[in-house]
Amino acid sequence: MDLLEYQAKELFREMGIPVLPSQRIDRPKDLKGLTIPYPVVLKSQVYIGGRGRVGGVRFVENTIDAVAAAQTIFNLPIMGEYPKVLLAEAKYDSEREFYLAVVLNRSICRPVLLGSQQGGIDVQTALEQMQHVVVDQDFSPFYARRLALKMGLQGALIESVSAMLEKMYRLFVQHDLDLVEINPLGVTATGDVMALDGKITVNDDALARHPALAALIAKSDGNQPGHLSRSPVTIEPDGQIGLLCNGAGLTMATMDAVAQAGGKPAIFLNIGGETQWDASPTTLREQLEHGLEQMLQTKQVRVLLINLVSGLIPCDEIAAVIAQSLLSRVRKPRSISEISPEALIAHTVRFPQLVVRLVGRDRDRAQARLEAVQIPLVESLNEAVTQAVTLSKAAVRNS
């Protein structure tokens, strides 16, 4: 189960992780009794990332503006989810923003420390600069310091970031968590650090050992990511590109990249990230199959851009699901070898056309699987976006 930001920060505060003064807002009129001095930031409390990109985070200077902004945010769906709670928080002037996380790697059954000097909403850049350290023995400050050095930190920042990681790890272990994430970690010009946003994923099977966590989750509105509708969300009625990704951050980053390249996203579908409490190879494979079926049947979509990053499912298994979805649209063969070249060519000139980018293990085998159905496997996000935008523009010209 995921916690909302304000719930995660309650645990941060208990562990001594620095967080800003804040106040929970259940309705716009609560802002009339705000105890935090202005200016403040209002944040939509949803289980989906990327709030700032779509207006779910707003800075306000006074009560009148705050009430108006809160009314807007309460009525703003983010990937189909409406907030039941907002968080009002003091404004913080940071010079730099980092990414830090402690996550359970299910494939090796060990905790991993993650860190990047690029934090905030630029998820793709953060991934490219991400450093990691596997905690393969009993934890010691050595692991935290090693990550800080791999991140390229110097001077006092090594000590302050290492201390932050140690507290995050203690929180991770004491509460049997799957993920503790701070993004961004704000750093001022003087080197002070502050957890500006936080995410915690609780191990559902461990809740019986943590009644306080169970009570915290029980207070939530029950709209957990695992229960969200896995249905495509319309972006632009006149768009031509469909997006299918796993994880809210990756979905929002892909959407931004398409828009910046001059493309028009039509709809998107987030089949769910791998840090969810119920994530497993079986559930993610089923979500991918169902998502592909929905997206391929959407007439508005001229080009479908599939951008998936997976550690649970090898790339070749993902490619097999994609290939099988294509086969089912051509006819009902028992195997790829039964499809004639003519049938494949006929499919490639019909919409939607597919552009696929996969990140994970066994990528070479995935490429071979996709080539068998004449779908190229693209390596970089920029290349995938460029191809999708080019194909969509050609489709419009030829229509």
C-alpha positions, 0 to 999 in steps of 0.5 A: 500500500502507498501512503499519501505525502502528508502521511509519509511526512508524519513518519519522516518527522518521527524519524528525525528526517527534516520536513517543512511546517505543514497542515492538512486541508480537508476542505477549502474553508480550512485555509481560513484557519491556516497556522503557517505564514504565507507564502505557502504551497498547496499540494494535491494528495493523490497516489499518482506522481506528476502533480506539478505538471498538471496543476496539482501543486500551487504557490499562494500568497494570501488566504483569498488566493489559497481558497481559490487555488484549493477549490481548483485543486480539489476539482482537478483529477490527476490520472483520473484520481481526485484528491480528498485531502490537500497539504498546505506547506511552507515555501522553501527556497532550494538551490539544488534538488536531489533524488534519494530512495531506499527500495527493496529489490525483489529480484535479489531480495536485498535493499538498495540505496538510490541517489541522483543529483537530478531530482524533482519532476525530470524523471528521465534525467534522474534515471540517467544519472541514478547511482545505486548501492546494494546493502548486501550485509548488515547496514552500516554508515559505510553504505550511505557514504558510498552512495553519496560519493558515487553521486559525486557529492563533496564536502559537507554534502557527503555528511548531510546526505549520508545522515539522511540516507541512514535515517531513511534506512532505519525507517525502511527496516523498522516499518518493513517498507518496500520503498522510502523515497524523497524526491526532491531533497531540497538543498539550500546555498548553505548546504541545508537539506529538506525532504520536500516531497516523500513517498512510502510504500508499505509491505501489505503482508507486514501490516499485522506487525505494525498496527500504527501503519494499519491505522494510518492506512485505514484513515485514507480514502481507500482509493489506493493505486491497486484499486484505480481503474486501469482505463485510458485517460483522454488528453486531447480530443484531436490528438493522434498518439497513444501512450502506454507506460508503467509508473506515473512518473514515466508516464508523465515524462513520456507525455511531456517528451511527446508534447515538446517534440511537437506531437499531440498525445491523444490518450494515455494508460499507466498500467502501474509501477513495480513499487506497488504493494501488489506488483508481481510478474503475473499482475503486471503481465495481465495489466499489460495484456489488458492495456494493449487490448484497450489501446489497440482498439481505440480508433483515435490512436494513430500511433501507440508509443509503448515505453516500459521499464521493468525489473520484474518481467524480462524484456523478452516476455514483455515483447511476447505479450506485445507480439501476441496482441499484434497476432490477435489483430491479424487473425487467430494463429497459433504461433508467429510462424503461421503469419504470412508476410503479406498479413504483417505488411497489411497490419503495418499500414493500418493504425495504430502503428507501434513504437516500442521502447523497453528497459530491462534484462534480456533486451536482445531476445526482446528485439528478436521477438519484435522483429519477427512481427516487424516492430522495431525496438527503440533504445532511447526515449528521444528516438522513440518519441521522434519516431512516434511524432513522425509517424503520427504526422505522416498519418494525418497527411495521408488521412 
